[in-house]
Amino acid sequence: MPQASDANKMKVDFVVPSRDKPNPTLLRMLERMPGVGKIILTKERPLSIARKHAVLKASTEWVAMVDDDMLLPGNWLQLVTQAIEPNVGAIGTVAVHKNKHAAAYERVVGTVYNLSKLDTNPHINNIIIRRKLMENYEPPLLFFGEDQYFKRYVQKTGYTWKVLPFLGATHLGTSKNYVTIGVSYRRYGHFSLFQLARRVVARFIFTPFAALANLSFKTFEYLTRLNVEFIAGWAKELASEKL
């Protein structure tokens, strides 16, 4: 692992994919952050291809990939680079959600399980990776589920995918199309039947507590709807495989 002084001297190029205009608040944060090299913006689609092409434009050994709907603390890069080890290929961090429903759910889950240990969330929205890992990576044309695909690829190369606890990153994004996510997770083998069952049980147990934490039935409704959409997408893809 690099010493703190070495980590402070590291230069890391940043890739920021966005659909429209880049987030000006995030860009200002990166411009002030020590150790940031080039900031590479991309609007290419889909996201899996955008990340690969943008990372290969970087010139540093390690490259950060930060989604446009993220906010980072000023010491984010310093803290993440301190976790670099020879066997590690990627390092992400747990982010809190601006969405109050998702935030309540993760707070509840976090009271009984370390969120950085969950194997179903790569936390690719704020991460550093070894640039060389993108050189031979051939991703499918994906927007949803491409994070899981890339994680499996990194692990197959022999590197570890590390997730650090919350360091101050905030996710501003809104909910995605969970039917499409469910389809992708089944099609590319991101979720086994066991993992799906575990998700259903966890949502059944923790969703009411998240609603109580917010004192809001909307929280219960929101989380339940996303879970049903995910299951529907996963089952839809499973059914199409059997036709």
FENWOKA-V795777 format. One record per residue. N is the residue number from 1. RES is the residue in one small letter. SS is DSSP state (@ for helix, = for strand, . for the rest). D_LAST is the distance of its C-alpha to the last C-alpha in Angstrom with 2 decimals. Layout:
BEGIN
n=N res=RES ss=SS d_last=D_LAST
n=N res=RES ss=SS d_last=D_LAST
END
This chain:
BEGIN
n=1 res=m ss=. d_last=50.63
n=2 res=p ss=. d_last=52.78
n=3 res=q ss=. d_last=55.95
n=4 res=a ss=@ d_last=56.17
n=5 res=s ss=@ d_last=58.57
n=6 res=d ss=@ d_last=56.23
n=7 res=a ss=@ d_last=53.29
n=8 res=n ss=@ d_last=55.52
n=9 res=k ss=@ d_last=56.29
n=10 res=m ss=. d_last=52.71
n=11 res=k ss=. d_last=51.46
n=12 res=v ss== d_last=47.80
n=13 res=d ss== d_last=46.18
n=14 res=f ss== d_last=43.85
n=15 res=v ss== d_last=40.63
n=16 res=v ss== d_last=39.91
n=17 res=p ss== d_last=36.78
n=18 res=s ss=. d_last=36.98
n=19 res=r ss=. d_last=35.37
n=20 res=d ss=. d_last=38.73
n=21 res=k ss=. d_last=42.23
n=22 res=p ss=. d_last=42.67
n=23 res=n ss=. d_last=43.78
n=24 res=p ss=@ d_last=47.62
n=25 res=t ss=@ d_last=48.28
n=26 res=l ss=@ d_last=46.09
n=27 res=l ss=@ d_last=47.73
n=28 res=r ss=@ d_last=51.18
n=29 res=m ss=@ d_last=50.28
n=30 res=l ss=@ d_last=49.18
n=31 res=e ss=@ d_last=52.30
n=32 res=r ss=@ d_last=54.46
n=33 res=m ss=. d_last=52.59
n=34 res=p ss=. d_last=54.49
n=35 res=g ss=. d_last=52.80
n=36 res=v ss== d_last=50.46
n=37 res=g ss== d_last=50.48
n=38 res=k ss== d_last=48.68
n=39 res=i ss== d_last=46.39
n=40 res=i ss== d_last=43.55
n=41 res=l ss== d_last=41.82
n=42 res=t ss== d_last=38.54
n=43 res=k ss=. d_last=36.51
n=44 res=e ss=. d_last=33.99
n=45 res=r ss=. d_last=30.30
n=46 res=p ss=. d_last=27.86
n=47 res=l ss=@ d_last=29.54
n=48 res=s ss=@ d_last=28.31
n=49 res=i ss=@ d_last=30.04
n=50 res=a ss=@ d_last=32.99
n=51 res=r ss=@ d_last=33.85
n=52 res=k ss=@ d_last=33.80
n=53 res=h ss=@ d_last=35.95
n=54 res=a ss=@ d_last=38.36
n=55 res=v ss=@ d_last=38.88
n=56 res=l ss=. d_last=39.76
n=57 res=k ss=. d_last=42.46
n=58 res=a ss=. d_last=44.14
n=59 res=s ss=. d_last=47.07
n=60 res=t ss=. d_last=47.31
n=61 res=e ss=. d_last=46.00
n=62 res=w ss== d_last=44.23
n=63 res=v ss== d_last=42.50
n=64 res=a ss== d_last=41.71
n=65 res=m ss== d_last=38.61
n=66 res=v ss== d_last=39.24
n=67 res=d ss=. d_last=37.09
n=68 res=d ss=. d_last=39.00
n=69 res=d ss=. d_last=38.73
n=70 res=m ss== d_last=40.62
n=71 res=l ss== d_last=44.29
n=72 res=l ss=. d_last=45.97
n=73 res=p ss=. d_last=49.33
n=74 res=g ss=. d_last=52.02
n=75 res=n ss=. d_last=51.90
n=76 res=w ss=@ d_last=48.12
n=77 res=l ss=@ d_last=48.30
n=78 res=q ss=@ d_last=51.23
n=79 res=l ss=@ d_last=49.51
n=80 res=v ss=@ d_last=46.20
n=81 res=t ss=@ d_last=47.89
n=82 res=q ss=. d_last=49.95
n=83 res=a ss=. d_last=46.81
n=84 res=i ss=. d_last=46.25
n=85 res=e ss=. d_last=46.29
n=86 res=p ss=. d_last=45.79
n=87 res=n ss=. d_last=42.47
n=88 res=v ss== d_last=41.01
n=89 res=g ss== d_last=38.78
n=90 res=a ss== d_last=38.08
n=91 res=i ss== d_last=39.83
n=92 res=g ss== d_last=38.64
n=93 res=t ss== d_last=40.20
n=94 res=v ss=. d_last=39.19
n=95 res=a ss=. d_last=39.73
n=96 res=v ss== d_last=40.63
n=97 res=h ss== d_last=38.83
n=98 res=k ss=. d_last=40.80
n=99 res=n ss=. d_last=38.24
n=100 res=k ss=@ d_last=40.03
n=101 res=h ss=@ d_last=36.98
n=102 res=a ss=@ d_last=35.31
n=103 res=a ss=@ d_last=38.77
n=104 res=a ss=@ d_last=39.47
n=105 res=y ss=@ d_last=36.27
n=106 res=e ss=@ d_last=37.05
n=107 res=r ss=@ d_last=40.67
n=108 res=v ss=@ d_last=39.68
n=109 res=v ss=@ d_last=37.28
n=110 res=g ss=@ d_last=39.98
n=111 res=t ss=. d_last=42.47
n=112 res=v ss=. d_last=40.62
n=113 res=y ss=. d_last=38.82
n=114 res=n ss=. d_last=39.81
n=115 res=l ss=@ d_last=37.46
n=116 res=s ss=@ d_last=38.14
n=117 res=k ss=@ d_last=36.61
n=118 res=l ss=. d_last=33.18
n=119 res=d ss=. d_last=30.68
n=120 res=t ss=. d_last=28.04
n=121 res=n ss=. d_last=30.34
n=122 res=p ss=. d_last=31.70
n=123 res=h ss=. d_last=34.15
n=124 res=i ss=. d_last=33.73
n=125 res=n ss=. d_last=35.43
n=126 res=n ss== d_last=38.80
n=127 res=i ss== d_last=38.89
n=128 res=i ss== d_last=40.78
n=129 res=i ss== d_last=39.24
n=130 res=r ss== d_last=40.71
n=131 res=r ss=@ d_last=40.56
n=132 res=k ss=@ d_last=39.94
n=133 res=l ss=@ d_last=36.52
n=134 res=m ss=@ d_last=35.24
n=135 res=e ss=. d_last=36.58
n=136 res=n ss=. d_last=33.75
n=137 res=y ss=. d_last=31.00
n=138 res=e ss=. d_last=28.13
n=139 res=p ss=. d_last=26.07
n=140 res=p ss=. d_last=22.81
n=141 res=l ss=. d_last=23.39
n=142 res=l ss=. d_last=23.22
n=143 res=f ss=. d_last=25.30
n=144 res=f ss=. d_last=23.72
n=145 res=g ss=. d_last=23.25
n=146 res=e ss=@ d_last=25.26
n=147 res=d ss=@ d_last=27.94
n=148 res=q ss=@ d_last=25.86
n=149 res=y ss=@ d_last=24.80
n=150 res=f ss=@ d_last=28.47
n=151 res=k ss=@ d_last=29.67
n=152 res=r ss=@ d_last=27.58
n=153 res=y ss=@ d_last=28.90
n=154 res=v ss=@ d_last=32.46
n=155 res=q ss=@ d_last=32.18
n=156 res=k ss=@ d_last=30.87
n=157 res=t ss=. d_last=34.04
n=158 res=g ss=. d_last=36.08
n=159 res=y ss=. d_last=37.29
n=160 res=t ss== d_last=37.23
n=161 res=w ss== d_last=35.78
n=162 res=k ss== d_last=38.50
n=163 res=v ss== d_last=38.53
n=164 res=l ss== d_last=41.94
n=165 res=p ss=. d_last=42.85
n=166 res=f ss=. d_last=43.69
n=167 res=l ss=. d_last=46.30
n=168 res=g ss=. d_last=46.53
n=169 res=a ss=. d_last=43.45
n=170 res=t ss== d_last=42.25
n=171 res=h ss== d_last=38.89
n=172 res=l ss=. d_last=39.41
n=173 res=g ss=. d_last=35.84
n=174 res=t ss=. d_last=34.06
n=175 res=s ss=. d_last=30.66
n=176 res=k ss=. d_last=27.55
n=177 res=n ss=. d_last=24.21
n=178 res=y ss=@ d_last=22.71
n=179 res=v ss=@ d_last=19.27
n=180 res=t ss=@ d_last=19.12
n=181 res=i ss=@ d_last=20.68
n=182 res=g ss=@ d_last=18.17
n=183 res=v ss=@ d_last=15.27
n=184 res=s ss=@ d_last=17.50
n=185 res=y ss=@ d_last=18.52
n=186 res=r ss=@ d_last=15.09
n=187 res=r ss=@ d_last=14.08
n=188 res=y ss=. d_last=17.45
n=189 res=g ss=. d_last=17.96
n=190 res=h ss=. d_last=20.90
n=191 res=f ss=. d_last=20.38
n=192 res=s ss=. d_last=19.81
n=193 res=l ss=@ d_last=19.04
n=194 res=f ss=@ d_last=22.82
n=195 res=q ss=@ d_last=23.63
n=196 res=l ss=@ d_last=21.41
n=197 res=a ss=@ d_last=23.17
n=198 res=r ss=@ d_last=26.45
n=199 res=r ss=@ d_last=25.94
n=200 res=v ss=@ d_last=25.24
n=201 res=v ss=@ d_last=28.32
n=202 res=a ss=@ d_last=30.45
n=203 res=r ss=@ d_last=29.71
n=204 res=f ss=@ d_last=30.43
n=205 res=i ss=@ d_last=33.71
n=206 res=f ss=@ d_last=34.98
n=207 res=t ss=@ d_last=34.03
n=208 res=p ss=@ d_last=36.78
n=209 res=f ss=@ d_last=39.31
n=210 res=a ss=@ d_last=38.48
n=211 res=a ss=@ d_last=39.04
n=212 res=l ss=@ d_last=42.32
n=213 res=a ss=@ d_last=43.36
n=214 res=n ss=@ d_last=43.09
n=215 res=l ss=. d_last=44.28
n=216 res=s ss=. d_last=41.53
n=217 res=f ss=@ d_last=38.86
n=218 res=k ss=@ d_last=37.29
n=219 res=t ss=@ d_last=36.57
n=220 res=f ss=@ d_last=34.71
n=221 res=e ss=@ d_last=32.78
n=222 res=y ss=@ d_last=31.99
n=223 res=l ss=@ d_last=30.77
n=224 res=t ss=@ d_last=28.73
n=225 res=r ss=@ d_last=27.00
n=226 res=l ss=@ d_last=26.09
n=227 res=n ss=@ d_last=24.76
n=228 res=v ss=@ d_last=22.59
n=229 res=e ss=@ d_last=21.29
n=230 res=f ss=@ d_last=20.52
n=231 res=i ss=@ d_last=18.64
n=232 res=a ss=@ d_last=16.67
n=233 res=g ss=@ d_last=15.74
n=234 res=w ss=@ d_last=14.89
n=235 res=a ss=@ d_last=12.70
n=236 res=k ss=@ d_last=10.98
n=237 res=e ss=@ d_last=10.18
n=238 res=l ss=@ d_last=9.22
n=239 res=a ss=@ d_last=6.70
n=240 res=s ss=@ d_last=5.28
n=241 res=e ss=@ d_last=5.62
n=242 res=k ss=@ d_last=3.81
n=243 res=l ss=. d_last=0.00
END
